[in-house]
Amino acid sequence: MTQKILVIEDEEGIIHLLNLYLKDAGFTVVAAHDAADGLALHAREQPDMVILDIMLPGLDGFEVCRRIRLWSATPILMLTARGDEEDRIRGLDLGADDYLVKPFSPRELVSRVRAILRRIENRSPAQNQGAAGAQEQKDGEVLRFPGLTIDLPARRVEVDGVEVALTPTEFDLLTLVARSPDRVFTREILMNKVWGYDYLGDGHIIDVHISALRRKIETHPERRYIKTVWRVGYKFDIGGRQK
């Protein structure tokens, strides 16, 4: 069955470009030029994914993302002309799965769309890692660290006993590094593991997601679960799991 992409974008030229490349990649495309039409189309068409521009007339993309997340887990890729990292983190905090900065390569956008949809379809770690992964999932369904609990089957994270809302991407990143404490993950490895081997994004997307993740789980000043390894990547450093 053909997957359906909803594009919410007020620039006709970009809509035409996305329509051309996404249809050529085998997707069905529906488009809206403003927030109101976009929300209505989302409710009516129930798309497999949303491509959402931040700078819309009337309600902006942040508010559209927030409203979609009230009733739907549809993956969202945000388009932004802003270079400010805080704006990108804000979109991720509201539940967006990824972002792309304008001007962008249509080929890269298609790669992002495919990677996000593939990750949603194969969200179970056991499915991603085969038989060995299935055994690991069975033996370690809940990862416990000082002040941090990661429930893998429920995809739930608690900090000091309080549930923290993570985006699917944030959860996948956290689970990947937390399963291998002290292992250094390069940005390339993280992109390949979480987004897929045909992902064409640059490594900065990892930095933005890690920044958003840290803000949610590192609420205690003495706890720094994810450490930066300069010029290399990141590692999960906790000093041992709780029994």
C-alpha positions in Angstrom: 0.0 0.0 0.0 1.3 3.4 -1.0 2.3 5.6 2.0 0.7 9.0 2.2 2.7 12.2 3.0 1.0 15.4 4.1 2.9 18.6 3.2 2.0 21.7 5.2 3.9 24.6 3.5 2.9 28.0 2.3 5.4 28.4 -0.5 4.0 27.0 -3.8 7.4 26.4 -5.3 8.4 24.1 -2.4 5.1 22.3 -2.5 5.7 21.6 -6.2 9.2 20.4 -5.6 8.2 18.1 -2.8 5.3 16.8 -4.7 7.6 15.9 -7.7 10.3 14.2 -5.7 8.0 12.3 -3.2 5.7 11.0 -6.0 8.8 9.9 -7.9 9.9 8.0 -4.8 6.5 6.2 -4.7 4.6 8.2 -2.1 1.1 9.7 -2.4 1.2 13.5 -1.5 -1.5 15.8 -0.2 -0.8 19.4 0.5 -2.0 22.3 2.6 -1.0 26.0 2.4 -1.8 27.0 6.0 -2.2 25.6 9.5 -6.0 25.3 9.5 -6.1 23.4 6.2 -3.2 21.3 7.3 -4.9 20.2 10.6 -8.1 19.5 8.7 -6.3 17.4 6.1 -4.4 15.5 8.8 -7.7 14.5 10.5 -9.4 13.6 7.3 -6.5 11.9 5.4 -4.7 10.2 8.3 -1.3 10.4 6.6 1.7 8.2 7.3 3.9 11.2 7.8 3.8 15.1 7.9 6.3 17.5 6.4 5.7 20.7 8.3 7.0 24.2 7.7 7.6 26.3 10.8 6.9 29.7 9.1 3.2 29.5 8.3 0.6 32.2 8.0 -1.6 32.4 11.1 -0.6 29.5 13.4 3.0 28.6 13.1 4.5 25.1 12.6 5.3 24.8 16.3 1.6 25.1 17.2 0.5 22.8 14.5 3.0 20.2 15.7 1.7 20.6 19.3 -1.9 20.2 18.2 -1.1 17.1 16.1 0.6 15.5 19.1 -2.5 15.9 21.2 -4.2 13.1 19.3 -1.7 11.5 16.9 1.8 10.0 16.9 2.2 10.6 13.1 5.9 11.2 12.4 6.7 14.9 11.7 9.6 16.3 9.7 9.9 20.1 10.3 11.2 22.5 7.7 12.9 25.6 9.0 14.7 28.6 7.5 16.0 29.4 11.0 19.6 28.5 11.9 19.1 28.9 15.6 19.5 25.6 17.5 17.0 26.6 20.1 14.3 26.7 17.4 15.2 23.2 16.3 15.2 21.9 19.9 11.8 23.5 20.5 10.4 21.6 17.5 11.9 18.3 18.8 10.6 19.1 22.4 7.1 19.5 20.9 7.3 16.0 19.4 8.8 16.5 15.9 10.9 13.5 14.8 13.4 15.4 12.6 14.1 18.7 11.0 15.6 20.0 7.8 17.0 23.5 7.3 16.1 25.4 4.1 17.5 25.5 1.5 17.6 21.7 1.4 18.3 18.9 -1.1 15.2 17.2 -2.3 17.2 13.9 -2.4 18.1 14.4 1.3 14.5 15.1 2.2 13.4 11.8 0.5 16.1 10.0 2.4 14.9 11.5 5.7 11.3 10.5 5.0 12.3 6.9 4.2 14.5 6.7 7.3 11.8 8.0 9.6 9.1 5.8 8.2 11.4 2.7 8.4 12.3 3.5 12.0 8.6 3.8 12.9 7.8 0.5 11.2 10.8 -1.3 12.9 10.6 0.3 16.3 11.0 -2.9 18.3 14.7 -3.4 19.2 14.3 -7.2 18.7 13.1 -6.7 15.2 16.1 -4.4 14.4 18.7 -6.7 15.9 17.5 -10.2 14.9 17.7 -13.2 17.2 20.5 -11.9 19.3 18.7 -8.7 19.8 15.5 -10.6 20.8 17.5 -12.4 23.5 18.9 -9.1 24.8 15.4 -7.6 24.9 14.1 -10.6 26.8 16.9 -10.5 29.4 17.0 -6.8 29.9 13.5 -5.4 29.4 14.1 -2.6 31.9 17.4 -0.8 32.2 17.9 0.8 35.7 20.6 3.4 36.5 20.8 5.8 39.5 17.8 8.1 39.0 17.0 6.8 35.5 14.7 3.9 34.4 14.2 2.8 30.8 11.3 0.4 30.2 12.1 -1.0 26.7 8.8 -2.8 25.9 6.7 0.2 27.1 9.0 2.7 25.6 8.8 4.7 28.8 11.5 6.6 30.7 11.4 7.8 34.3 13.7 10.2 36.0 13.6 10.0 39.8 10.4 8.0 39.5 8.6 10.6 37.3 7.8 9.7 33.7 9.5 11.9 31.1 8.0 12.3 27.6 10.6 11.5 24.9 10.2 11.7 21.2 10.6 8.3 19.3 14.0 9.5 18.1 15.2 10.5 21.6 14.1 7.2 23.0 15.9 5.3 20.3 19.1 7.3 20.9 18.9 6.8 24.7 18.2 3.1 24.4 21.1 2.6 22.0 23.8 4.3 24.1 22.4 3.1 27.5 22.6 -0.6 26.4 26.4 -0.1 26.0 27.7 2.1 28.9 31.1 3.6 28.3 31.1 2.6 24.6 31.9 5.6 22.4 29.4 6.1 19.6 30.5 8.3 16.6 27.9 10.5 15.1 28.0 8.3 12.0 27.2 5.2 13.9 24.3 6.9 15.7 22.9 8.1 12.5 23.2 4.7 10.9 21.7 2.8 13.8 18.8 5.2 14.5 18.0 6.6 11.0 19.3 3.9 8.7 22.2 3.3 6.4 20.8 5.4 3.5 20.4 8.5 5.7 21.9 11.5 4.1 21.7 14.0 7.0 24.7 15.7 8.6 26.0 14.9 12.0 24.6 18.1 13.5 21.2 16.5 13.8 22.6 14.2 16.4 23.9 17.1 18.4 20.5 18.7 18.4 18.7 15.6 19.5 21.2 14.9 22.2 20.8 18.5 23.5 17.1 18.0 23.7 17.5 14.6 25.3 19.9 16.0 28.0 17.4 18.7 28.9 14.8 16.1 29.7 16.8 13.4 31.6 19.7 15.3 33.2 17.6 17.3 35.6 19.9 16.6 38.6 23.1 18.7 38.6 25.3 15.8 39.6 24.0 13.4 37.0 25.4 13.5 33.4 24.2 10.4 31.7 25.4 11.3 28.2 29.0 12.6 27.8 30.5 14.3 24.8 33.7 12.7 23.5 35.4 15.6 21.8 35.6 15.3 18.0 34.2 11.8 18.1 30.7 11.5 19.4 29.0 10.5 22.7 28.9 7.8 25.3 26.6 6.8 28.2 28.5 7.1 31.4 26.7 6.2 34.6 29.1 4.2 36.8 27.2 0.9 36.6 23.6 -0.3 36.6 21.4 -0.7 39.6 20.6 -4.2 40.7 
